[in-house]
Amino acid sequence: MEKKITIYDLAKELNVSPGTISRSLNNHPSISKKTKDKVVLKANELGYKVNKFAVNLRTQKSNTIGVIIPKLDSYFMSTLLAGVEKVANEAGYNLIISQSLESMEKEKLNAKTLYNSGIDAILVSLAFNTENYDHFTPFIKSKIPLIFMDRVHVLPNCPTIVIDNVQAGYDATDHLIQQGCKNIIVITGNLKRNVYADRVLGYKKALKANKYKFSTDCIFETTMEPKNTSDVLGYIKNMDEPVDGLFILADSFAAHCIKELKKENYNIPEDLKIVGFNNDPISVLVTPTLSTIEYPGYNMGLLAGESIINQIKGNINLQETNAISLRHKLIVRESSRN
């Protein structure tokens, strides 16, 4: 195995002290440019590599940001991560990305691993079933910046970045009502999570504003995996009153539902009008094209990246930050038009 070159090897080659080598490689002002150039040239010649672990121990910085997300396989999360990564890389930071796979236990394990890795900050979007948040306490106690994105929970000194999910839910539901829908069902993910609970709250507010009666029977909770489409169809068929509107809180699941509904001879939008959520690319590929709420994942990622780096650098006072809200937009397409 080839011997690893150290600063002591460089010092011997150049007949200087190891301290001079170290200061030269770290661009210390006490070392002349001529000496620095000579050291760098010899280091490159011999294949010297910086021991990042040793640097991290000395500086107490890893230049690494941890990220915990539910899953990597969604368009929203991939665009959000692209935004975070762009800002982080430009600022000289790397990302360590982990998935909870919608499991609180895996989320806890990920948090512990990232904390023990010595990350400088952490960004989190919570799993479906997270109910206990003690695994984030070490970050808070150690003053390691922590920001929640999208699926959030309010903890001391931990900002959140979201859209106005209540208003988004209102806008989608009100649109269906204005298109003549009388019996609108919401297909939602786990209502423990703010994003789904708030969108359902917006749905309720729109019903009330339009003098529609709310019934708990009009909320169908699911994991929104393709295998659950048959459950949705069964539920719709068994409703006492014919369902003429669906507000489905994820475009990908809405697309699967449209496919199955068409197999059952539902005409969309004539028999059933549908609005999804996220503005995934699939919303313009499915037939009919899907009305949806545009959720600016990339912009959320940019903002999350900028905010976490500002916190690392001490440019933001954690005591003064709380919730940051981005704008959404209702996009009307064929699935809900008269």
Secondary structure, DSSP 4 states (H G I P E B T S, - for coil): -PPPP-HHHHHHHHTS-HHHHHHHHTT-TTS-HHHHHHHHHHHHHHT----HHHHHHHHS---EEEEEES-SSSHHHHHHHHHHHHHHHHTT-EEEEEE-TT-HHHHHHHHHHHHHTT-SEEEE---TT----GGGHHHHHTT--EEEESS---BTTB-EEEE-HHHHHHHHHHHHHHTT-SSEEEEES-TTSHHHHHHHHHHHHHHHHTTPPP-GGGEEE----GGGHHHHHHHHHT-SSPP-EEEES-HHHHHHHHHHHHHTT--TTTT-EEE-SB--THHHHSSSPPBEEE--HHHHHHHHHHHHHHHHTT-S-GGG--EEEE--EEE--GGG--
